[in-house]
Amino acid sequence: MGDGHGSAGAGQEDPLGAGWQRHRPAVFGVAYRLLGSVADAEDVTRDVWLRAAGADLREVGDLRSWLVTVAARRASTAARSACACPPGTP
């Protein structure tokens, strides 16, 4: 799922690499609960990894919360786009 390397430069701590394996189950879990599909939850989990790997996470105080929030927003967007609901429908 990724090698654990984020955007940190040489000699700097890599906050994503240090926490991704620990928090990945929570990311997958929230995506699965919102989407109800393992395949869709894996897609969201991969998307969260890519977004996190490209983000500057040095000032993120709670990596788990950040990752889970991104997962919830991404899963919510995916669920809305998969439904044939009219715009503005919750």
C-alpha positions in Angstrom: 0.0 0.0 0.0 2.9 2.4 0.0 6.3 2.5 1.4 5.5 4.9 4.3 7.5 7.8 2.8 5.7 11.1 2.8 7.0 14.5 1.8 9.6 15.0 4.5 13.1 15.7 3.3 16.3 14.0 4.2 17.0 14.1 7.9 13.5 15.1 8.9 11.0 12.9 10.7 8.4 11.4 8.4 5.1 11.8 10.2 3.1 9.7 7.7 5.6 6.8 7.6 5.6 6.7 11.4 1.8 6.5 11.7 0.3 5.1 8.5 0.5 1.4 9.4 -1.0 2.2 12.8 -3.9 4.3 11.5 -4.7 2.5 8.3 -7.3 0.2 9.9 -9.2 3.3 11.2 -9.0 4.9 7.7 -10.3 1.7 6.1 -12.9 1.2 8.8 -14.6 4.6 8.4 -14.6 4.2 4.6 -16.1 0.8 4.8 -18.8 1.9 7.3 -19.8 4.7 5.0 -19.7 2.8 1.7 -20.5 -0.8 2.7 -18.0 -2.2 0.2 -14.5 -3.6 0.7 -13.5 -2.6 -2.8 -14.8 1.0 -2.4 -13.2 1.3 1.1 -9.8 0.1 -0.4 -10.1 2.8 -3.1 -10.7 5.5 -0.5 -7.9 4.1 1.7 -5.5 4.4 -1.3 -6.8 7.9 -2.1 -6.1 9.0 1.5 -2.6 7.5 1.3 -1.9 9.5 -1.8 -3.3 12.7 -0.4 -1.4 12.3 2.8 1.9 11.4 1.0 1.6 14.6 -0.9 0.6 16.8 2.0 2.8 18.7 4.5 1.9 16.9 7.7 4.6 18.4 10.0 2.1 20.7 11.7 -0.7 18.1 12.0 -1.2 17.6 15.7 -3.3 14.4 15.5 -2.4 12.3 12.4 -5.2 9.7 13.1 -7.9 12.4 13.2 -6.5 14.0 10.0 -6.5 10.7 8.2 -9.9 9.7 9.4 -11.4 13.1 8.5 -10.0 12.9 5.0 -11.3 9.3 4.6 -14.8 10.3 5.8 -14.9 13.3 3.4 -13.7 11.2 0.5 -16.1 8.3 1.3 -19.0 10.8 1.6 -18.1 12.3 -1.8 -17.9 8.8 -3.3 -21.2 7.8 -1.9 -22.9 10.9 -3.2 -21.5 10.5 -6.7 -22.5 6.9 -6.8 -26.1 7.7 -6.0 -28.5 9.0 -8.5 -29.7 11.6 -6.0 -30.7 15.0 -7.3 -28.3 17.8 -6.4 -28.8 19.1 -2.8 -30.0 15.8 -1.5 -28.3 14.9 1.8 
